[in-house]
Amino acid sequence: MENYRKSAHCTYDIKYHLVWITKYRKPVITGQIALRTRELIRIICQSNEVEILAGHVGSDHIHLLVSVPPHLSASKLVQYIKGNTSRKLQMEYKELNKQFWGQHLWARGYFVASSGNVTDEIIKEYIKNQDLQERSNSDNFEIGER
C-alpha cells in the first residue's frame, strides 16, 4: 500500500518501462543536448502527473521507468514526450536539423512493458479464489454465484 498513488476517485500503481531511440540510431543526445532532453522530459512528466522512478539518457536512446495515472495511456505519454522534445530540441539546437531532415529526431515506435509488485500468477490465483462456488473448469472468466 505504501507505493500506491491516489487521485480523487482512484487508488493506483501503474508503472511502465519505456524505451525509444533516435532516428537512424545516431548518437546525438550528448552534452548540453542530453541535459536539455532530461529537463524537457521532467517538465512533460510533471505536467501530466507522471512520476519518474528511474531514467537514463543514452547518446542514442532513452530509458524511463514511470508511474502513470490511469487516465494516461503509455502511447499518449510517449507521444507527448517524443513530440515535444523533438520540436524543442530541434528549435534550440540547429545542428540537429542538419542530421535529421523532416523534423524527426526520434525513430518511429517505442518499447513499453508494464511493471508491478504482483505477478500474473498471483492475480490469476486471486481471481480464481474469489467465490469458491461451483465453476466450469473450461473457462477462466467465471461468474461467481451469490
Summary of the structure (lengths in Angstrom):
residues: 146
radius of gyration: 20.4
end to end distance: 29.2
largest distance: 67.9
contacts: 348
relative contact order: 0.19
helix: 37%
strand: 22%
